[in-house]
Amino acid sequence: MSFWKIAWRNIQQRALASSLTGLSMALGVAAMIAVLVIHGVSVRQFEQDAEGYHLIVGAKGGKLQLVLNTVFHLSEPIENIPYAYYKDFVDGRFADFTEVAVPYCLGDSYTTDTDSFRIVGTHPDLFDKLPYGNHPDGSSKYYTFQNGGRNFHPDAFFEAVLGSVVARRGGLRVGDRFHATHGLGGEDVHDQNAFTVVGILNPTGTANDRALFVNMEGFYLLGNHELSHEQATQRRQVMATEHGAHLEHHTDTDLDTSAGHDVDAEDGTVTEQSSDHENGTGVEQDANAKQNEEPAAGSALVASAPNPGQRQSLPEDLREVTSVLVRLADDMYLGHVKDTINEGQVAQAVAPTYEITTLLDRIVGPIHAVLLVLTILIVLVAGISILVSIYNSMNERSHDIAVMRALGASRWAVMAIVLFESILLSVSSGLAGIVLGHALIAIAGPHVEARTGVVLHFFQFDTWELVVIPSLIALASLVGLLPAITAYRTDVAKSLGNS
Amino acid sequence: MLLLENVKKAYYEPSGARLPILDIPCLEVAATDQVVIRGQSGCGKTTLLHAIAGLTPIDAGSIQLRGVNIGRLPEAGRDRFRARHIGYVFQTFNLLAGFTALENVLLGMTFIGQKKDPSRAQDLLAQVGLGHRLNHKPAALSVGEQQRVAVARALVNKPDLLLADEPTANIDPAHQQQVIDLLRKVCLQENVALLLVTHADVISSQFPRVIDFATMNQVPIPS
């Protein structure tokens, strides 16, 4: 019979005490596993979410706030910046340094009975040209669409693409229509215009799974999304200051030339625009659109009837953007572009990966460390409870130890059996704790994903888990040492005489 | 085979006073002998068996089994020697409660330091009439059955000498004879010498060689 089997029999003999100490160890390890895996997955996901572009350009203010509301759809947007900043990257002063620039227009949401998801007015380049992370082989991951779906067309103003979580929780499918709600979680529904879902993203494991993406041309045509002429004038003056005198003319020319077109949303043709957009609203309702619009309370789902109709796009000088995602043509331009923008008075450019790393290092990292220390303490307490359990049993087991000694067991043999018992109890409890920890992660996964976009499932592992079992063996050896020494010192003649 | 010469052993009381227990000029047991040492309770019989088994060190003299002076072996050597050459049957059986009958016998083979055929444990249990109770734990066995498991455990390593310390003391009179018969029979079958200590005349009277402990031991019995 092996020492392991003798040790296991000893554990079985004290089934209740062994189960309770084992349970405390398993719970401690489960908590540790949950902390390790959730932190690891979250960090990877946070870092992945901001991959694919170098800079976020937005209003001056908190850098972290800009990153949080642009990348993770959290926190309130700071302010909007002139549309000219976006144009700077498309055909302006930074165009030569830019591979792709994608505007973000925030401020609306889609609300169901239980959830509120952010709506992002943007350009289809977001899904066509920007990757959202890397495959294990290092190649970039690009957005793909679920069956039957596609990206929205730049000239189809009221088309929309949904993140996978939004589609699932909101019960939306391709062809469905929905209304946006003004503000984040507000009740003022933009009931004049509905967006038609043309695509649903495959799950990306990013915060974008929890957002709706609409054509920014349509977004601008929703109520209260345009600047007044006075505001537009102020913006132009600000941009003139920002760009300097030599760029002022360039900007004016851009605005003048881009503000005079009509766009047919169905065939994408661009026609000469009437002067109606100069009237201050820039929005003209279309008869077909009205026909398809239904009265809605909140962001109610509207029956599917795609008919984007024709719209007159909002003149560029009446536009703003909340932020711009910028993928530069080369990393070497990062410093120049960032510094140039940050020297101005209106906008700031931040490197999201840096801000996220800083956030993780300064806030999440210490919290993670505290949680990890707490779980380690729990495991240590569980280890001590194993020590107490075995040690308390040594008195009643001295007789069994003496019998084994009488049968020829050496002092080292009985010491090893007690150590094995401690190790066996710790490791079996630790393994149960690892399984329990992953089960907890799997159970919590859907709830966490729904609220944060962080995808959790049973088979996500953290490399630090590899340390858990060896650490438990070391801990078990340590806590088993005292009772093992007691076993070593057992007086055989005295213990047999007590029988 | 077993030879004790001038064996002396004393304990020390808390006051520091020396309390002699054993002073045995000579004791010899031949191979396959079946010997009883008879003496009253508390006279030092168990201490003598512990000394022979190497569980209690002696103060003077020598204890030799098959020519090996047990007292001169290091502790680990004594443990190994005991596992291979000496079987021990206790007064209270001393079966481990968490182990089955078979496991209790296998436990006897665990510390021998050599690979042994585990089927011998089953054969021995069958030999003592417990072939159908292999997987029963001690609590599920009668007192007589427990003692038979203890006998099988003591003999599982084919020792040269079986020490039996009052093996019938905790057994009702109806089963005492069965245990004695079993011990004698199995020791003969296995060619093992038997040294049994008891205070009961009814037991000692059945053995061909009986040694009176009080006569053999030079230490006066306390009144």
Contacts between the chains, C-beta under 8 A, distances in Angstrom:
chain1	res1	chain2	res2	distance
A	1	B	103	6.3
A	1	B	106	4.5
A	1	B	107	5.8
A	1	B	109	7.3
A	1	B	110	4.8
A	2	B	110	7.7
A	3	B	110	7.7
A	6	B	107	7.2
A	6	B	110	7.1
A	9	B	96	7.7
A	9	B	98	4.7
A	9	B	99	5.7
A	9	B	103	7.1
A	10	B	98	6.5
A	12	B	98	6.1
A	13	B	97	6.6
A	13	B	98	3.4
A	399	B	94	7.3
A	400	B	96	5.3
A	403	B	90	7.7
A	403	B	94	4.5
A	403	B	96	6.6
A	404	B	107	7.1
A	404	B	111	7.1
A	405	B	55	7.2
A	405	B	79	7.2
A	406	B	53	6.8
A	406	B	55	6.2
A	406	B	82	7.5
A	406	B	88	5.3
A	406	B	90	7.7
A	406	B	94	7.6
A	407	B	82	8.0
A	407	B	83	6.5
A	407	B	88	7.4
A	407	B	107	6.4
A	407	B	108	5.3
A	407	B	110	7.6
A	407	B	111	5.9
A	407	B	153	7.4
A	408	B	79	5.5
A	408	B	80	6.6
A	408	B	82	5.0
A	408	B	83	2.3
A	408	B	84	7.3
A	408	B	108	7.9
A	408	B	111	3.9
A	408	B	112	6.3
A	408	B	157	8.0
A	409	B	79	6.7
A	409	B	83	7.8
A	409	B	110	7.3
A	409	B	111	4.4
A	410	B	75	7.5
A	410	B	76	5.1
A	410	B	79	4.5
A	410	B	80	7.5
A	410	B	111	7.2
A	411	B	75	7.2
A	411	B	76	7.9
A	411	B	79	7.9
A	412	B	76	7.6
A	413	B	79	7.9
A	413	B	111	6.0
A	492	B	50	7.9
A	492	B	55	5.0
A	493	B	47	7.7
A	493	B	50	5.1
A	493	B	55	5.5
A	493	B	56	4.9
A	496	B	50	7.6
A	496	B	55	7.6
A	496	B	90	6.9
A	496	B	94	7.3
A	497	B	46	7.0
A	499	B	90	7.0
A	499	B	91	7.7
A	499	B	92	4.6
A	499	B	94	6.2
